[in-house]
Each structure stands twice: as C-alpha cells, then as structure tokens.
Amino acid sequence: MTNSLQKKLHENGYLIVKNVLNFNTDLKPILNDMEFVMDCLIQKYAKKREIKKVLNLDFKKKYSYISKLNIYDLDQYFNTRLPRDHVKRDSDYFATQSLWNLITNKKILDVVEKILGKEIMSNPVQNTRIKQPEKKLPKGSIYDGLSGRTPWHQDAAVLNTRGQKLTDMVTVWIPFTKTTKKNGCMITVKKINKMGLLNHISGYRGQVELKNSELLDDMKHIYLEANIGDLILLHKHSIHCSLPNRSNDFRISADLRYNIAGQPSGREPLPNFYVRSKNKKNLKIKNFKQWLALWEKAKQKCIPRKFAFKYPLPTFKNNKRDLSNLI
Ligand SMILES: O=C(O)CCC(=O)C(=O)O
C-alpha cells in the first residue's frame, strides 16, 4: 500500500510538508516552557544582584546570558531525552506538557500515518535544539549537534543493532524559527537513501558520523529550508547533516521520530509507546504524567549502567558498505 507521500519519501529520502502546524497553538507553548527553564536556571545560577534584570530580558538575551554561565551540560536542560552517557539520579531533561502535546499532535500523526500506516509508536530518538549564531558559541560547541553543526549521518545509524536491522522509523523535523541555508538548515543528497545503511565512524565527542563523508561535500546538495508550520520528513537512510548558523539570530527545532508498532525502538529501555492504533486498548500512555513516568522509569534502569543509549556503529564485515565503494 503506497500513497504519494510515502512514495516521494522512499524515492528521494526527504519530504517537506508545508503548513501543517500553527505557531501559536502548536509551537509557542514549547518556547514558553524553554523560557521557564531559563528562568529557573537564572534563579539558580545568576549573580543575585543580576537576577531581576536578567529575568526581564527576552528569550534570546536570556539564553545568551545563561549560556555564558558555564552551566554543566546546559543543552541537556532543553533537550527532550536523557543524556547519552552520564545518566544520574538528578539528570535533567526537557519533558514538558507542551512537548507531550507535540509528540501526540493529531496533525503530525496524520502525516506520519501516510508514511508508516495506522499502527504508530513514538520513538525515543528525539531532540530539541537551540542553536545560537555560531560566532557566539564556545569553540567546544561548534561541532556539537545540539548547539552547533551536525555531521553527515543516517538516522538508522543511531539505533542499536536490532533497530538498525528491524525498525521502520521516520524522522519528523520541526522548525520553531524559519530555517534557511544561512541559519544552518539541514542538507541532504537526493535519492542517496537508496544505498541503504552504510558504515559510520565515531566522530566528534562520539557522535555518529558517516565514514568517508568528505565525499559528499562535492555532491549536489538539497537545502532543507523550512518555514514555521512546515514539517521536514527524513527516511531512516537519508544521509544528512546541518550547516553552521551563520546568521545573527537563533535557530530552534525539534526532531521527533516514530516507528511502526511492534518493532524494536532501537533504544531500549527508553519510552516507546503507541500514539495511534485502531485498537484503542493499545493506547496505554494517554497523558503527559504517564509519559514522564516512563522517562523516570527508564532513568532508574539507566543509572546503574550509566548510559541511556550507545551507538553500536553500523560496521559491516567488509568495506562493501563504505560510501567510497558505492559511489
Ligand atoms: O537539527 C539539526 O541540526 C540536525 C538534525 C538531525 O540531524 C536529525 O534530526 O537527524
């Protein structure tokens, strides 16, 4: 059973669906919650005499202020998942009512249903990213995918080995700010998903990076620019990266993922639950508090082993799956 959206995604590896979300009702609540988190951090870390003044600043100025306070793992306060490899009892993450509303948003699920079918689970490979202009970033953050550029990769490569083999996952990338070539949109190469899963290496700070990715630099790139309200969908084998934010403004986005129900999430034991099903009994997680409880339960399982997920790099026995041998 194929429809035109599914066909296009499988054919090209990416898809831009225009005007799906409403800024005020679907997106602004998340920015409000991010600002609330900033206010809490200001109360906790700002100099006492500066607190009142800083609390009156706007979103961007507040964020710029706190980003200079040297708060350990600042991005994690705004990222909607547990930290990768240092899960502790007090590990923070951005799981808010507004994000729950976005993950279960009917308009998003209607689009996802056209790709994955009617039995859909929320997949825990998800991020929220606040990207300041690159010139304002500390040097160590320029190549950190949450606050800076992301390296060339395929999303299937960030799953565990079972997930890499068995999971049909789609990425839904959501801009909270207009996203352009100048402020660091993602780029991809048309139809490159057709190559299937390729060998990756461990890149900057252990991020997953496509092996021989320099070979992509000279190919024709598609700039995945988007307006507020649009969704960008990526095939799990689409090879993509994001550009530096060379503008003077912020670039804010969320990347959510969904998989066909019944398949592994690829990141056990993180939350993987039905968001749509013909059988209503499958819809067991029905509200924000239940979702949060899933994350806290997962955290308890991750604390003793210390990590939330690992990247078992797709390394096939020989180099037949190296990009250099396929182009
Ligand atoms: O938002 C970004 O900069 C990168 C997102 C990305 O690479 C992804 O969602 O897989």
The ligand as an SDF file (V2000), in Angstrom:
LIG
                    3D

 10  9  0  0  0  0  0  0  0  0999 V2000
   18.6280   19.9290   13.6400 O   0  0  0  0  0  0  0  0  0  0  0  0
   19.7630   19.6440   13.2970 C   0  0  0  0  0  0  0  0  0  0  0  0
   20.6490   20.4770   13.2320 O   0  0  0  0  0  0  0  0  0  0  0  0
   20.1420   18.2630   12.9080 C   0  0  0  0  0  0  0  0  0  0  0  0
   19.0590   17.2930   12.9770 C   0  0  0  0  0  0  0  0  0  0  0  0
   19.4300   15.9300   12.5500 C   0  0  0  0  0  0  0  0  0  0  0  0
   20.4850   15.6810   12.0370 O   0  0  0  0  0  0  0  0  0  0  0  0
   18.4850   14.8700   12.7600 C   0  0  0  0  0  0  0  0  0  0  0  0
   17.3820   15.1410   13.2130 O   0  0  0  0  0  0  0  0  0  0  0  0
   18.8390   13.7060   12.4720 O   0  0  0  0  0  0  0  0  0  0  0  0
  1  2  2  0
  2  3  1  0
  2  4  1  0
  4  5  1  0
  5  6  1  0
  6  7  2  0
  6  8  1  0
  8  9  2  0
  8 10  1  0
M  END
$$$$
